């Protein structure tokens, strides 16, 4: 599956970098995941917004977001800033016109992944210098895409960008009924402070 290759690509990048940092380069799982991700995004792009609430679509959306996150981390490991920016811009072009429809069906886990992607997006914007070929000119202005953080902040329903209302807390979805009630209350009470730290 797309996500399987994404996870293996992420593990592959760490293993490659730890052995030979200077010679680390994308392996077969990265290339396969990247190709599958492009195909999946094309498939979802052609889907009408009124058909986005189906279980199969949610599963594909999970795969799209999670694989994008794993491959973006791979791009960071390989120092491939152009690929990182291109990947995130492509994802934002898919998400932006469908944002309100997606927010109606998004789970807490998906929102959490979006926050991690937004961090990478902000990091890429702040620390990556565009190549000469991507610099805007009078004849070819660069097609700018809005930030993921702007999208998240613009649609939040709570003081927290984590969207905690409607039980959309990602740890509850991860652990289900075995997530202790006291621990959940403690986590929610600490939410304002977490927003001020790297954990946010």
Backbone torsions as a table, in degrees:
resi	resn	phi	psi	omega
1	UNK	NA	166.8	179.7
2	UNK	-60.7	-47.2	-178.4
3	UNK	-65.8	-38.3	179.2
4	UNK	-58.8	-47.0	179.1
5	UNK	-66.1	-32.5	177.2
6	UNK	-64.3	-44.4	178.3
7	UNK	-64.2	-44.3	179.2
8	UNK	-65.4	-35.6	177.6
9	UNK	-64.8	-40.5	178.4
10	UNK	-62.7	-46.2	178.1
11	UNK	-63.8	-39.3	179.1
12	UNK	-62.1	-40.2	-179.0
13	UNK	-65.9	-41.1	179.2
14	UNK	-67.5	-40.3	-179.6
15	UNK	-67.2	-43.1	-179.9
16	UNK	-64.4	-43.4	-177.7
17	UNK	-68.7	-36.8	-178.3
18	UNK	-70.0	-27.6	-179.4
19	UNK	-85.1	-47.5	-177.2
20	UNK	-141.9	82.0	-175.3
21	UNK	-55.2	-42.2	-175.8
22	UNK	-70.6	-25.3	-175.6
23	UNK	-107.6	9.5	-178.1
24	UNK	-64.1	131.7	178.7
25	UNK	-150.2	157.8	-177.6
26	UNK	-56.4	137.2	179.0
27	UNK	-101.1	-171.6	-175.7
28	UNK	-62.6	-35.6	179.7
29	UNK	-68.0	-37.1	177.1
30	UNK	-62.3	-47.6	-178.4
31	UNK	-63.5	-40.2	179.3
32	UNK	-67.6	-45.1	179.7
33	UNK	-63.2	-40.0	-179.9
34	UNK	-63.1	-43.9	179.3
35	UNK	-65.9	-42.7	179.0
36	UNK	-65.4	-37.0	-179.5
37	UNK	-65.7	-42.0	178.0
38	UNK	-62.0	-42.6	179.5
39	UNK	-65.5	-41.4	179.3
40	UNK	-64.6	-41.2	-179.7
41	UNK	-66.5	-38.6	176.6
42	UNK	-62.7	-40.0	179.3
43	UNK	-64.3	-45.4	-179.9
44	UNK	-70.1	-31.8	179.5
45	UNK	-63.7	-35.3	-178.8
46	UNK	-81.6	1.1	-177.4
47	UNK	-89.9	129.9	177.2
48	UNK	-61.4	147.6	-177.5
49	UNK	-63.5	-27.0	-178.8
50	UNK	-76.4	-3.1	178.0
51	UNK	-110.0	15.6	-173.6
52	UNK	-86.6	-6.0	-176.2
53	UNK	-91.9	-1.7	-179.4
54	UNK	-69.2	153.9	-178.2
55	UNK	-60.5	-41.4	-178.8
56	UNK	-62.6	-37.2	179.0
57	UNK	-68.0	-41.9	178.7
58	UNK	-61.7	-38.6	178.4
59	UNK	-63.8	-42.2	179.2
60	UNK	-69.4	-35.0	177.0
61	UNK	-65.7	-40.3	174.6
62	UNK	-55.9	-47.1	-178.6
63	UNK	-64.3	-41.0	179.7
64	UNK	-60.9	-50.1	-176.4
65	UNK	-69.4	-46.8	-176.8
66	UNK	-66.3	-42.3	179.7
67	UNK	-67.0	-37.6	176.0
68	UNK	-59.6	-39.7	179.4
69	UNK	-65.9	-47.6	-179.0
70	UNK	-62.9	-43.2	-178.9
71	UNK	-71.3	-31.8	176.1
72	UNK	-64.6	-39.9	175.7
73	UNK	-65.0	-35.1	175.6
74	UNK	-62.0	-44.0	179.1
75	UNK	-59.2	-38.3	177.3
76	UNK	-65.3	-44.2	180.0
77	UNK	-61.3	-39.3	-178.6
78	UNK	-84.8	-6.1	-178.2
79	UNK	69.6	24.6	-178.2
80	UNK	-93.2	82.3	-174.8
81	UNK	-69.4	-35.6	179.1
82	UNK	-63.0	-41.4	178.4
83	UNK	-66.4	-39.5	179.3
84	UNK	-61.6	-48.7	-178.9
85	UNK	-64.9	-42.8	-179.8
86	UNK	-62.5	-42.0	-179.4
87	UNK	-64.7	-45.5	-178.8
88	UNK	-69.3	-38.6	177.3
89	UNK	-63.4	-40.5	178.6
90	UNK	-63.2	-42.3	178.7
91	UNK	-64.0	-41.6	-179.1
92	UNK	-66.8	-34.0	177.5
93	UNK	-66.2	-30.7	175.7
94	UNK	-75.7	-44.4	-172.9
95	UNK	-72.5	-40.6	-169.4
96	UNK	-55.9	-52.8	-178.5
97	UNK	-71.3	-12.7	-178.0
98	UNK	-110.6	8.9	-168.3
99	UNK	-56.9	-49.4	-176.2
100	UNK	-65.6	-38.1	177.0
101	UNK	-66.4	-39.1	180.0
102	UNK	-67.7	-37.7	-178.8
103	UNK	-67.2	-23.7	178.1
104	UNK	-72.7	-24.8	-176.0
105	UNK	-115.2	-6.8	-174.7
106	UNK	-65.1	140.6	176.2
107	UNK	-91.7	168.7	177.9
108	UNK	-61.8	-37.2	179.1
109	UNK	-65.0	-43.9	179.5
110	UNK	-62.8	-39.5	177.8
111	UNK	-65.3	-37.2	177.7
112	UNK	-64.5	-43.6	177.9
113	UNK	-62.0	-38.6	177.8
114	UNK	-62.8	-36.2	177.1
115	UNK	-65.1	-42.5	178.2
116	UNK	-64.3	-40.2	176.8
117	UNK	-65.0	-37.6	178.8
118	UNK	-63.8	-36.9	176.7
119	UNK	-62.2	-45.9	178.9
120	UNK	-63.9	-37.2	178.4
121	UNK	-63.3	-44.9	178.4
122	UNK	-65.1	-41.9	179.2
123	UNK	-61.4	-44.1	179.9
124	UNK	-64.6	-39.3	-179.3
125	UNK	-66.9	-38.8	-175.8
126	UNK	-77.6	-38.4	-167.7
127	UNK	-111.7	-3.0	-178.1
128	UNK	-103.8	126.5	176.8
129	UNK	-91.6	122.0	180.0
130	UNK	-59.8	146.1	177.2
131	UNK	-70.8	166.0	-178.5
132	UNK	-60.0	-35.0	-178.0
133	UNK	-69.9	-21.4	-177.7
134	UNK	-100.6	-0.1	178.6
135	UNK	-69.7	139.7	179.8
136	UNK	-66.1	144.9	176.1
137	UNK	-131.8	172.9	178.6
138	UNK	-63.8	-27.0	-174.9
139	UNK	-97.0	-25.4	-177.0
140	UNK	-138.8	76.1	178.2
141	UNK	-63.3	143.6	-178.2
142	UNK	-70.5	134.9	179.5
143	UNK	-79.8	98.1	-176.3
144	UNK	-82.2	144.6	179.2
145	UNK	-120.3	140.8	-179.1
146	UNK	-62.7	161.4	-179.4
147	UNK	-78.7	148.2	176.7
148	UNK	-64.8	-35.4	178.9
149	UNK	-62.6	-37.1	177.9
150	UNK	-63.2	-40.7	177.8
151	UNK	-63.7	-44.7	-178.9
152	UNK	-65.4	-45.0	-179.1
153	UNK	-66.3	-36.0	-177.6
154	UNK	-69.5	-19.6	-176.1
155	UNK	-116.0	3.6	-175.8
156	UNK	-68.0	149.6	-178.4
157	UNK	-112.5	8.9	-176.2
158	UNK	-144.7	169.5	176.4
159	UNK	-62.2	-22.7	-179.2
160	UNK	-96.7	137.6	177.1
161	UNK	-70.6	-8.2	-179.7
162	UNK	-77.9	-4.6	176.2
163	UNK	56.3	67.8	-173.5
164	UNK	-83.5	-12.4	-178.1
165	UNK	-70.2	163.4	-179.0
166	UNK	59.2	30.8	176.8
167	UNK	60.9	24.1	-179.2
168	UNK	-87.0	57.9	176.3
169	UNK	-105.0	123.5	-167.7
170	UNK	-62.2	-31.4	179.8
171	UNK	-69.1	-33.5	176.2
172	UNK	-62.9	-42.5	-179.9
173	UNK	-70.1	-31.5	179.1
174	UNK	-71.1	-43.0	-171.8
175	UNK	-105.9	-13.3	176.5
176	UNK	63.3	-140.5	-174.6
177	UNK	-69.5	-15.4	-178.6
178	UNK	-83.8	-2.8	178.0
179	UNK	-76.4	115.1	-174.2
180	UNK	-59.6	136.5	-178.9
181	UNK	-60.5	-41.7	-179.2
182	UNK	-64.2	-40.2	179.0
183	UNK	-66.3	-37.5	177.2
184	UNK	-63.4	-45.2	178.9
185	UNK	-61.6	-40.5	178.6
186	UNK	-64.2	-42.6	-179.5
187	UNK	-63.6	-42.2	-179.6
188	UNK	-67.8	-36.4	179.7
189	UNK	-68.7	-26.6	-179.7
190	UNK	-88.4	-3.7	-174.9
191	UNK	-54.7	-46.2	-179.9
192	UNK	-59.0	-33.7	-179.2
193	UNK	-77.1	-33.1	179.3
194	UNK	-65.5	-28.5	179.6
195	UNK	-66.3	-20.5	-179.6
196	UNK	-92.2	-1.6	-176.4
197	UNK	-117.9	176.1	178.1
198	UNK	-64.0	-22.5	-179.1
199	UNK	-65.7	-21.3	179.5
200	UNK	-75.3	NA	NA
